[in-house]
Amino acid sequence: MEKRELTLEQQEELLNTMKARFEKNMNRHKGFEWDKIKAKLETNKEKLWSIYRMEETEGEPDVVGYDNEKDEYIFCDCSPESPKGRRSVCYDRAALESRKKHKPQNSAMDMVEEMGIELLTEEQYRALQTLGNFDMKTSSWIQTPSDIRERGGALFCDFRFGHVFVYHNGADSYYAARGFRGSLRV
């Protein structure tokens, strides 16, 4: 298993990037203080590594919420379109293995697990859209109920005509304009 820790240089660069994004997009986290978020990240090295992976795959992670009960900040991919480094993937390992020809390189669920994040739910995707307009040209896989997945399907969302649309596709499908967004609690 790969080591899930950043060098000091990587950590400093990531925190500077995160701070700049945080300050530029205060509408996503009104009333939050960067120093408190930074302190949480610095004491959770493995989660900082996950944020780094979100950033590395062009997700532009940012703080979008706070869970008072659990004392956790909620980070989400806030790139305008589905993260470039996570597109052209089918839904999960079973879908990937079921393809006989033209297999994609990876699946959304495998990448989510490797990155240590969670695939957005429909509710989280809709909440994200209240903070801006995302996926106006792309689409993103979302968590799919087991009864749909058992029948070979998977769900994805996009934002068109001022509305969030939820669609279905075969879980083994993949497109250059479809990726996935993740979330992480720190």
C-alpha positions in Angstrom: 0.0 0.0 0.0 1.3 3.4 -0.9 2.3 5.8 1.9 -0.4 8.3 2.5 1.7 11.2 3.6 2.9 14.4 2.0 6.3 15.9 2.1 6.6 19.2 4.0 6.9 21.0 0.6 3.8 19.3 -0.8 1.9 20.1 2.4 2.9 23.8 2.3 2.0 24.2 -1.3 -1.3 22.5 -0.9 -2.3 24.6 2.2 -1.3 27.7 0.3 -3.5 26.7 -2.7 -6.4 25.8 -0.3 -6.1 29.1 1.6 -6.2 31.1 -1.7 -9.3 29.1 -2.9 -10.9 29.5 0.5 -10.4 33.3 0.5 -11.6 33.7 -3.1 -14.8 31.7 -2.5 -16.1 32.9 0.9 -19.7 32.3 -0.3 -19.1 28.6 0.1 -18.2 28.9 3.8 -19.5 32.1 5.4 -18.3 32.6 9.0 -15.6 29.9 8.8 -12.0 30.7 9.8 -9.1 29.4 7.7 -6.8 29.0 10.7 -9.1 26.5 12.3 -9.5 24.6 9.1 -5.7 24.6 8.5 -5.1 23.3 12.1 -7.6 20.4 11.5 -5.9 19.5 8.2 -2.4 19.7 9.7 -3.4 17.2 12.5 -5.0 14.8 10.0 -2.1 13.8 7.7 -4.0 11.0 5.9 -7.0 13.2 5.2 -4.6 16.0 4.0 -3.2 13.4 1.6 -6.8 12.7 0.3 -7.3 16.5 -0.2 -4.0 16.4 -2.1 -5.3 13.6 -4.4 -8.5 15.6 -5.0 -6.4 18.6 -6.0 -4.0 16.5 -8.1 -6.9 15.2 -10.2 -8.1 18.8 -10.7 -11.1 18.6 -8.3 -10.4 22.0 -6.7 -11.5 20.9 -3.2 -12.9 23.5 -0.9 -14.8 23.7 2.4 -18.5 23.6 1.8 -19.9 22.8 5.3 -19.3 22.0 8.9 -20.9 19.2 11.1 -21.2 20.6 14.6 -22.1 17.3 16.1 -19.0 15.6 14.8 -16.7 18.7 14.8 -15.8 18.0 11.1 -15.3 20.3 8.1 -16.8 19.0 4.9 -14.7 19.4 1.8 -16.0 18.8 -1.8 -14.7 19.1 -5.3 -15.6 22.5 -6.5 -14.1 22.5 -10.0 -16.5 24.1 -12.5 -16.7 20.9 -14.5 -16.2 17.3 -13.4 -12.5 16.9 -12.4 -10.4 16.3 -15.5 -8.2 13.7 -13.8 -11.2 11.6 -13.0 -13.1 11.4 -16.3 -13.6 8.5 -18.7 -14.3 6.0 -15.9 -17.1 3.6 -15.5 -19.0 3.3 -12.2 -17.4 0.4 -10.3 -15.1 -2.6 -10.5 -17.9 -5.0 -11.5 -18.8 -2.7 -14.4 -15.1 -2.5 -15.4 -14.7 -6.2 -15.3 -17.9 -6.8 -17.3 -16.7 -4.9 -20.3 -15.3 -7.2 -23.0 -13.9 -4.5 -25.3 -12.6 -0.9 -24.9 -12.3 -1.0 -21.1 -11.7 2.3 -19.4 -8.6 2.6 -17.3 -10.4 2.8 -14.0 -13.7 3.1 -12.2 -15.1 5.9 -10.1 -15.6 3.6 -7.0 -12.0 2.3 -7.3 -10.6 5.8 -7.5 -12.8 7.0 -4.6 -11.4 4.2 -2.4 -7.8 4.8 -3.5 -8.2 8.5 -2.8 -9.8 8.0 0.6 -12.9 10.1 -0.2 -16.6 9.4 -0.8 -18.6 9.7 -4.0 -21.3 12.4 -3.7 -24.8 11.4 -3.0 -27.7 13.0 -5.0 -28.4 15.2 -1.9 -24.8 16.4 -1.7 -24.7 17.1 -5.4 -27.9 19.2 -5.1 -26.4 21.0 -2.1 -23.2 21.8 -4.1 -25.3 23.4 -6.8 -26.6 25.9 -4.3 -23.0 27.3 -4.0 -22.5 27.8 -7.8 -23.2 26.2 -11.1 -21.2 23.0 -11.6 -21.1 20.5 -14.4 -22.7 22.7 -17.0 -20.8 20.9 -19.8 -19.9 17.6 -18.0 -21.6 15.1 -15.8 -20.6 13.3 -12.6 -21.4 9.8 -11.3 -23.2 9.8 -7.9 -23.8 7.1 -5.3 -26.3 4.7 -6.7 -28.9 2.7 -4.7 -28.1 -1.0 -4.6 -31.4 -2.0 -6.4 -30.4 0.1 -9.4 -26.8 -1.1 -9.4 -28.0 -4.8 -9.1 -29.8 -4.3 -12.4 -26.7 -3.0 -14.1 -27.4 0.7 -13.8 -25.8 3.7 -12.2 -26.8 7.3 -11.6 -25.1 10.5 -12.7 -26.0 14.2 -12.5 -25.4 17.4 -14.3 -26.6 21.0 -14.3 -28.5 22.3 -17.3 -31.2 24.9 -17.9 -30.9 26.1 -14.3 -31.7 22.7 -12.9 -30.0 19.6 -11.5 -30.8 16.5 -13.6 -30.4 13.0 -12.4 -30.0 10.4 -15.1 -29.2 6.7 -15.4 -26.8 4.8 -17.6 -25.3 1.3 -17.7 -22.7 1.2 -15.0 -20.1 0.0 -17.5 -20.5 3.1 -19.7 -17.9 5.8 -19.7 -17.5 9.1 -21.5 -14.9 11.8 -21.9 -17.2 14.3 -20.3 -18.3 12.2 -17.3 -16.2 11.9 -14.1 -17.1 12.1 -10.5 -17.0 14.5 -7.5 -16.0 13.5 -4.1 -16.4 14.7 -0.5 -14.2 14.3 2.6 -14.8 15.1 6.3 -11.9 16.4 8.3 
